[in-house]
């Protein structure tokens, strides 16, 4: 069973930084493509950043140059810099079988950016 537990969300002013973490087993981290998605009220869930099994990364255009996805044996991370109010959303960790694929989800962590 794949378990994903996010942490690190919070409230920050525009221009600030946050680091999200997603705890997972070493087996999960090594077997699946891993990514971060977000969903703002009234919007569809969208992919933010993805990392495949060999460490190659992909980013949504809206976060390129500001967000960095990484992983180690026990966690998936999302370093978010230069945050903007439009980054406000619930952020979800996901594991799947291909780029931007998501078969398993965490419970989400809220990020709020004020202007």
MOWOGI-V115265 format. One record per residue. SS is DSSP state (@ for helix, = for strand, . for the rest). NEAR is the number of other C-alpha atoms within 12 Angstrom. D_LAST is the distance of its C-alpha to the last C-alpha in Angstrom with 1 decimal. Layout:
# MOWOGI-V115265
ss near d_last
SS NEAR D_LAST
SS NEAR D_LAST
This chain:
# MOWOGI-V115265
ss near d_last
. 11 40.1
. 23 36.7
. 23 34.3
. 34 30.6
= 28 28.4
= 32 24.7
= 27 22.9
. 28 19.9
. 31 17.0
= 26 14.5
= 25 11.1
= 25 9.1
= 21 6.0
. 21 5.2
. 19 8.8
. 24 10.4
. 26 13.5
= 33 15.3
= 31 19.0
= 35 20.4
= 33 24.1
= 40 26.7
= 33 30.1
. 32 33.1
. 22 36.7
@ 20 38.1
@ 19 40.0
@ 30 37.0
@ 34 35.1
@ 24 38.2
@ 21 39.3
. 31 36.3
= 34 33.7
= 49 30.4
= 50 26.9
= 52 23.4
= 39 22.3
= 35 19.2
= 25 19.1
. 23 16.3
. 15 17.6
. 9 20.0
. 12 20.0
. 12 22.8
. 22 22.7
= 28 22.3
= 28 23.4
= 36 21.0
= 41 23.6
= 41 27.2
= 37 29.9
. 31 33.6
. 27 36.5
. 16 37.3
. 21 33.7
. 18 32.8
= 25 29.2
= 27 27.4
= 27 23.8
. 23 22.0
@ 13 21.3
@ 19 17.6
@ 28 17.5
. 20 20.4
. 17 20.0
. 25 17.0
= 31 18.6
= 31 22.1
= 36 24.4
= 33 27.4
= 36 30.0
. 24 32.8
. 18 35.7
. 20 33.9
= 31 30.2
= 43 27.8
= 37 24.6
= 41 21.3
= 28 19.6
= 36 16.0
. 24 14.6
. 25 11.9
. 31 9.8
. 26 7.6
@ 19 6.1
@ 23 9.7
@ 39 11.1
. 28 10.8
= 31 14.5
= 35 17.7
= 41 19.1
= 41 22.9
= 51 25.5
= 46 28.5
= 41 32.0
= 27 34.3
. 22 37.2
. 19 35.7
. 26 32.7
. 29 29.9
. 24 32.4
. 26 31.6
. 22 34.4
= 27 32.9
= 29 29.5
. 29 27.9
. 21 26.4
. 30 22.8
= 32 19.9
= 28 16.5
= 36 13.3
= 29 10.0
= 27 6.7
= 18 3.8
. 16 0.0
